[in-house]
Amino acid sequence: MDRNENESSQSYQIIGDIPTYVSYKRRWYILATLSVLNLSGAVQWLSFAPIAYKAADFYRTNVSVINMISAVFMIALVPAGLCAMWILDTFNLRLSIIFSAWLNFIGSGIRIVSALPEVQEEARVPLVFIGSSLVAFAQPFFLFASTKLAAVWFPDDERATANMIATMSNLLGIMLTGILSPVLVPEKDKILFMLCIESVPTVLAAAMATIGVCRSKPPTPPSASADTPSQSFLISIKSLLKNKAYWLLVCAIGCGIGLFTALSTVLSQILCPWGYDSYFAGVVCNSALIGGGIVGAILACVIADKIKKHTEITKICLALATLAVIVFAVMYSYRDLAAPIAVSLGMFGFFALPVYPIGNELCVETTYPVGEATSSGILMMVGQLQGILLLVLFSSLGKELPSDFPGEVCNSSDSALAIYDMAIPLYIMTGLAIVIMLVFVLTFLTRYRRLDAENSIVPSFQ
């Protein structure tokens, strides 16, 4: 149990004659720590994605192995995610944040070692996989913590915003990686420099977590639902299995997460055969994708906090995000369409990324009083599993192009790795998104259980 966890036996503070819930300024520091952790994890996850061919050249391997470094993060999410859900909902938030911050830091250090010139070539790939695996195991402990932090530390009119800040920081990390990796690695021999620079957020996150995260809960709760204990982990799992609305939500939002994950990982490989270089794919397209998503998420989450219409906002965003994917799938293989491609990705991000933080809050509303980390954690796990399947789809169904394919910019001047046309997997992925979006928009309906419970609770004192 945390230090001072029981320093107050009173659930509310009294202002005048009126009992009221109180929020504490420290919630913003803890949110900032979690946000830096999310950012650092995203940077470690996708650091090689925008420079896949250069990384493959540096590690003396092929692009499929480089893609597997990113896939490790999604594979580890299932076993690590189960541990994270149990610890977050059974023990406490502080333990999860500090543990994941240090594991994240150690993993990034091992990744740096893999690129040192003193390390033998045959040891480099195993080392980068070991380091990436440690970071991957740490990720669910802070990825799943956003709903728990929002529920425990923030009042009801700030929960979606707090969730959005923590979630968008992960996406901001993806955007920064898309910009930094191509800039820091103009040639393959700059991989070590890139890994060192991109490890800085892991150091900051470990320091912030160790020094400033001193407790899991505030002295008094910020809302009525925060004052109500969640169900135990096993009871939560049993409750979720019976909740049909929840599983429809998980499939729909999970599909969006998987689609975004796969697209972010292989975007440069999709575009480079058609004359779009790593700078355009990483800096321009990723900036449009994530930048648009951050703007969209801020607007959508502020609106959701005000009007409490999570379902309607999610449906609108999913429908328009699917339309943007269709436009991208039609245009991506045409040359000299850089601006329309970037705009379509920006629109996809603007509408798709708000679905994740609002979907997390909708999960909690649909399943209350199930533990927040459990309901949102399963959502993330299903999304990442779909991301893995989509990555396998890209790797197995891509059509190899001839080595003299005109205009491709995938390879550096001193290498000739195989390049692929990703049309078939991209069309399959788009079709899947259309089907799931239509099913969700036409059939999903749920009751806001947490809001209903809060509205029915009247503080009372003996």
Summary of the structure (lengths in Angstrom):
residues: 462
radius of gyration: 22.2
end to end distance: 26.9
largest distance: 81.9
contacts: 1741
relative contact order: 0.15
helix: 74%
strand: 2%
